[in-house]
Amino acid sequence: MFKLWRKHKILTSLFTLALILMIFFGVRTVRQAIYWSDPAHHNESVKPWMTVGYVGKSWHLDPRAIDALAGLPPPVEGHPKPLVEIARDRGVPVETVIKEVEAAVATLKQAAPAP
């Protein structure tokens, strides 16, 4: 191992970096697969801490369609806001935003074809 390092420092460093990145993204993918395969995370009732993306993933719906139907602002790239922050920005109670999101989910679920 050390002989390889002495002869090919750049190549060994790049291989180590690639290995670390592969492990990082592999663990992340497996964690998400385990989390979303749990039936407890499917069709969850909407809570203030949730983002529209989370609601969409839980209900198997497009989050942007939920945004459009509920009249919510599009998310800022890289920083999705939870419903409680959206409500605070709009100056309305969080229950109002939750009802709008629930209505959008119900509308989209009704329009979706049955599997």
C-alpha positions in Angstrom: 0.0 0.0 0.0 2.7 2.5 1.0 4.7 1.5 -2.1 1.8 2.4 -4.3 1.4 5.7 -2.4 5.1 6.6 -2.9 4.9 5.8 -6.7 1.5 7.2 -7.5 0.5 9.9 -5.0 -2.0 11.7 -7.3 -3.6 8.5 -8.6 -3.9 7.1 -5.1 -5.4 10.3 -3.8 -8.0 10.5 -6.6 -8.9 6.8 -6.0 -9.3 7.5 -2.2 -11.5 10.6 -2.9 -13.6 8.6 -5.4 -14.0 5.8 -2.8 -15.1 8.3 -0.1 -17.6 10.0 -2.4 -19.0 6.6 -3.4 -19.5 5.6 0.2 -21.1 8.9 1.1 -23.6 8.9 -1.7 -24.3 5.2 -1.3 -25.1 5.6 2.4 -27.3 8.6 1.6 -29.2 6.7 -1.1 -29.7 3.6 1.2 -30.9 5.8 4.1 -33.5 7.6 1.8 -34.7 4.3 0.4 -35.2 2.8 3.9 -37.0 6.0 5.1 -39.4 6.2 2.2 -40.1 2.5 2.0 -41.6 2.6 5.5 -45.4 2.8 5.1 -45.6 5.2 8.0 -44.2 7.9 5.7 -46.7 7.4 3.0 -49.8 9.6 2.8 -48.9 11.4 6.0 -51.2 14.1 7.3 -49.8 17.6 6.6 -47.9 19.1 9.6 -46.4 22.6 10.0 -42.8 21.4 9.9 -43.2 19.8 6.5 -42.0 21.3 3.2 -44.1 21.1 0.1 -41.5 18.7 -1.3 -41.9 16.4 1.7 -45.7 16.4 1.3 -45.3 15.7 -2.4 -43.0 12.8 -1.8 -45.2 11.4 0.9 -48.3 11.5 -1.3 -46.5 10.6 -4.6 -47.4 13.9 -6.1 -45.5 16.7 -7.9 -44.6 19.4 -5.3 -44.8 22.1 -8.0 -48.4 21.1 -8.8 -49.2 21.4 -5.0 -47.6 24.8 -5.0 -49.6 25.9 -8.0 -52.9 24.7 -6.7 -52.4 25.9 -3.1 -51.2 29.3 -4.3 -47.8 28.9 -2.6 -44.6 30.7 -3.8 -42.1 28.5 -5.7 -39.2 27.4 -3.5 -35.9 29.3 -3.5 -33.3 27.0 -5.0 -31.5 25.0 -2.3 -33.7 26.2 0.6 -37.2 24.8 0.7 -39.3 26.4 3.4 -41.5 24.6 5.8 -45.2 25.4 5.8 -44.9 27.3 9.1 -42.3 29.7 7.5 -44.5 30.1 4.4 -47.5 31.0 6.6 -45.3 33.5 8.6 -44.2 35.2 5.3 -47.7 35.5 4.1 -49.0 36.7 7.5 -51.6 34.0 7.9 -52.1 31.2 10.4 -50.3 28.0 9.6 -53.6 26.2 9.7 -54.7 28.2 6.7 -51.7 27.1 4.6 -52.1 23.5 5.8 -55.8 23.5 4.6 -54.7 24.9 1.2 -52.1 22.2 0.9 -54.5 19.5 1.9 -57.1 20.8 -0.6 -54.4 20.7 -3.3 -53.4 17.2 -2.4 -57.1 16.0 -2.5 -57.6 17.6 -5.9 -54.4 16.1 -7.3 -55.2 12.7 -5.9 -58.7 12.8 -7.4 -57.3 13.7 -10.8 -54.5 11.0 -10.7 -55.3 7.8 -12.4 -55.7 4.7 -10.1 -52.8 2.3 -10.3 
